[in-house]
Amino acid sequence: MRTLQKFIRDNNGWMAIFGKPAVNFPLDQADVDDILRTLDANLSPENLHCDGEISPAEAQHKYQFYATVARELEQYCTQNNLNYTEPMEL
């Protein structure tokens, strides 16, 4: 669950810039839904490839990171009886 924790920590940093509340464990369904929306956005081809500004290898590394986050989130949801919907771009 380290990758999920890193993702949440990094995302909390961005949310703080915009004055939005941090996501903390234990996660509730609203937190899971927000994380899934963020994953969907991050996995869009434009965001994943930084509009063509990064190499295919870098984009693949980003994809693997987000795929790991999604797997860990799915496990967390299963263990905590929360609903999980796989991101569209996985």
Legacy VTK file of the C-alpha trace (Angstrom):
# vtk DataFile Version 3.0
C-alpha trace
ASCII
DATASET POLYDATA
POINTS 90 float
0.000 0.000 0.000
3.049 2.209 -0.174
2.279 3.408 -3.674
-1.280 4.354 -2.733
0.016 6.210 0.316
2.594 8.085 -1.812
-0.099 8.978 -4.364
-2.360 10.346 -1.616
0.496 12.248 0.018
1.521 13.829 -3.307
-2.093 14.611 -4.201
-2.658 16.194 -0.775
0.187 18.583 -1.563
-1.603 19.728 -4.718
-4.951 19.990 -2.965
-3.417 22.184 -0.252
-2.360 24.679 -2.919
-6.014 25.063 -3.900
-7.292 25.124 -0.319
-8.981 21.729 -0.531
-9.026 19.320 2.417
-6.493 16.508 2.609
-7.406 12.845 2.204
-6.408 10.761 5.204
-6.653 7.142 6.230
-8.974 5.481 6.913
-10.547 6.253 3.560
-14.294 6.553 3.193
-16.329 6.116 0.007
-16.100 9.811 -0.884
-12.289 9.636 -0.629
-12.208 6.535 -2.841
-14.453 8.209 -5.415
-12.199 11.306 -5.470
-9.076 9.170 -5.871
-10.687 7.232 -8.723
-11.645 10.476 -10.504
-8.081 11.728 -10.114
-6.692 8.444 -11.443
-9.018 8.636 -14.447
-7.784 12.148 -15.210
-4.115 11.233 -14.700
-4.458 8.201 -16.978
-5.935 10.156 -19.881
-3.536 10.009 -22.846
-2.938 13.770 -22.789
-1.967 13.776 -19.120
-0.136 10.463 -19.167
2.086 11.555 -22.053
2.301 15.217 -20.948
0.969 16.236 -24.379
3.914 14.447 -26.030
6.546 16.223 -23.956
7.925 13.057 -22.319
9.428 9.895 -23.761
7.399 6.717 -24.212
9.478 5.119 -21.439
8.581 7.930 -19.025
4.899 7.613 -19.938
5.084 3.851 -19.337
6.665 4.477 -15.921
3.814 6.852 -15.034
1.265 4.305 -16.240
2.809 1.577 -14.080
2.714 3.871 -11.042
-0.980 4.684 -11.544
-1.811 1.026 -12.266
-0.168 0.077 -8.965
-2.144 2.786 -7.167
-5.341 1.394 -8.684
-4.508 -2.200 -7.636
-3.685 -1.113 -4.093
-6.857 0.965 -3.902
-8.901 -1.999 -5.118
-7.371 -4.188 -2.393
-8.055 -1.505 0.203
-11.685 -1.259 -0.927
-12.130 -5.032 -0.769
-10.673 -5.167 2.730
-12.788 -2.236 3.928
-16.076 -3.001 2.190
-15.933 0.049 -0.116
-17.009 0.264 -3.753
-14.272 0.275 -6.376
-14.691 0.978 -10.078
-11.685 0.377 -12.294
-10.420 3.545 -13.975
-11.418 3.725 -17.641
-7.892 3.944 -19.031
-6.527 0.815 -17.305
LINES 1 91
90 0 1 2 3 4 5 6 7 8 9 10 11 12 13 14 15 16 17 18 19 20 21 22 23 24 25 26 27 28 29 30 31 32 33 34 35 36 37 38 39 40 41 42 43 44 45 46 47 48 49 50 51 52 53 54 55 56 57 58 59 60 61 62 63 64 65 66 67 68 69 70 71 72 73 74 75 76 77 78 79 80 81 82 83 84 85 86 87 88 89
